[in-house]
């Protein structure tokens, strides 16, 4: 089971990275559930609002990302916790050309697809890992799992 959830997380991250780097936000939106929550610079809910927020990040120059899966965990067959290290590259700001930080996802199998129901991304490297388990319990409360 552990290898399988690692493969799912790696595939999700690979798709996310590919779609971000291609500026394909229509397809990227399909990786989020309808009522997803994004916790980062802002707290945003719902797929459409999240995509607007992500497009603003790209407009600031953060046009390329690289994501590395670090930890995966699952407590049931339809929910996976994923902790990542990612690097973002800025094409507009010569003073801050890159940023390496952490992010996490709570992936939920919805039909035949894996979608993120909660996504966090923080510049404080330790914060995202601390939130991973608390997000899991919060998301169960919000979605009634």
Helices and strands as residue ranges (DSSP letters): H 2-21, H 25-29, E 32-39, E 43-45, H 47-59, E 62-76, E 79-90, E 98-110, E 113-122, H 127-143
